[in-house]
Amino acid sequence: MAGLQLKNIRKSYGAVDVIHGIDLDIKQGEFIVFVGPSGCGKSTLLRMIAGLEEITGGEMYIADRLVNDVPPSQRGIAMVFQSYALYPHMTVYDNMAFGMRIAKEGKEEIDRRVRAAADILQLTQYLDRLPKALSGGQRQRVAIGRAICRDPKVFLFDEPLSNLDAALRVATRIEIARLGESMPDTTMIYVTHDQVEAMTLADRIVVLSGGHIEQVGPPLELYERPANLFVAQFIGSPAMNVIPAKITAAGPQTTVTLTGGKSVTLDIATPASDNGKTASFGIRPEDLQIATDDNFLFEGTVAIVEALGEVTLLYIEGLVDGQPIIAKLPGILDIKRGQQVRFTGDKTKLHMFNAEGQSYRA
Ligand SMILES: Nc1ncnc2c1ncn2[C@@H]1O[C@H](COP(=O)(O)OP(=O)(O)OP(=O)(O)O)[C@@H](O)[C@H]1O
């Protein structure tokens, strides 16, 4: 089984610890995406899997084999970077064949693999071209094709789309999703900053911060049931609104008083010992609605209106210090700056976190 097991994996550069003990089981064929803020250790972790960075502590298994001291070329992995690094004087065909020629594969086998990879990536018509006669997206597909030809057990991607413009990113992302489906036994590990890539490509997302794992789960599970405030505000765009609150009645249902004085009862259980404690109340911008009666969650003055056509974003200032509450409402609205608006929210989509930032729902 070409899965991966990371057991208490650590990385230090001199006295600086950057990865603090990662435990992760990845099944063969899974598409795993690493996300997290800049500097959280995504690339370092990926490079340790690839064998490009030494592992300071812990054990890394690929296909049940301890690989801590195994060189990159013997790990059965292939890596695709943001810069595609193609040989400019070689055709697409030769670029893809190069690694296999070095490895002294037979001519027929090379031809079979290059054509199969070109077919998967829709590159067949470009096989005789030089890289300079390709678009950025096509070049990145050649780099992916070159990796496919190595027939890896594990495919690693380090932000492969970040040099592409918006339209090409979408097209190439869809190619990568297809690739994942057409190679169901190949494990894929993908690092990105891009929420949409993470949500659409991943079987499971690994959210990292400060060199440790915050949560691992399928994209919609992280969206619907974030384990803590960090994940709640990292997954989803614009980020989840968080309003400071106080628990005024703990129990199987919980009443909280939000900053601003309004009380809300939620279908979220809290222990009696948390009665009177501070908490954070969370609601996603897209789960807010304009209230048409007195049964509202909060009221505020609209500071900014962003009409995007398909949705309108309203920024409500003054409720939480230093940050606006954002509402994302469908369609075009007749709401102006300065207007006082009341909001309500879908009761089943409310979130609550304790004083340490852990979700009461997870
Ligand atoms: N050679 C090095 N020496 C010292 N510290 C390093 C070295 N390489 C990386 N780091 C530190 O390790 C941490 C993790 O870096 P890494 O590149 O893995 O982050 P990342 O999550 O991939 O960030 P980004 O999203 O910005 O690419 C950072 O704080 C970085 O400054």
The ligand as a Gaussian input file, in Angstrom:
#p B3LYP/6-31G(d) Opt

LIG

0 1
 N       16.628000      27.198000       5.761000
 C       15.898000      27.718000       6.731000
 N       16.448000      28.194000       7.858000
 C       15.713000      28.701000       8.869000
 N       14.369000      28.776000       8.845000
 C       13.738000      28.326000       7.749000
 C       14.458000      27.766000       6.630000
 N       13.556000      27.396000       5.687000
 C       12.334000      27.712000       6.192000
 N       12.442000      28.257000       7.407000
 C       11.327000      28.710000       8.280000
 O       10.452000      27.626000       8.451000
 C        9.103000      28.070000       8.526000
 C        8.264000      27.279000       7.554000
 O        8.616000      27.622000       6.218000
 P        7.820000      27.035000       4.972000
 O        8.496000      27.526000       3.734000
 O        7.656000      25.588000       5.134000
 O        6.407000      27.753000       5.141000
 P        5.160000      27.717000       4.165000
 O        3.983000      27.392000       5.012000
 O        5.417000      26.853000       3.006000
 O        5.118000      29.254000       3.753000
 P        4.645000      29.928000       2.388000
 O        3.174000      29.704000       2.315000
 O        4.992000      31.369000       2.614000
 O        5.403000      29.297000       1.269000
 C        9.138000      29.562000       8.237000
 O        8.972000      30.240000       9.447000
 C       10.502000      29.787000       7.653000
 O       10.976000      31.076000       7.966000

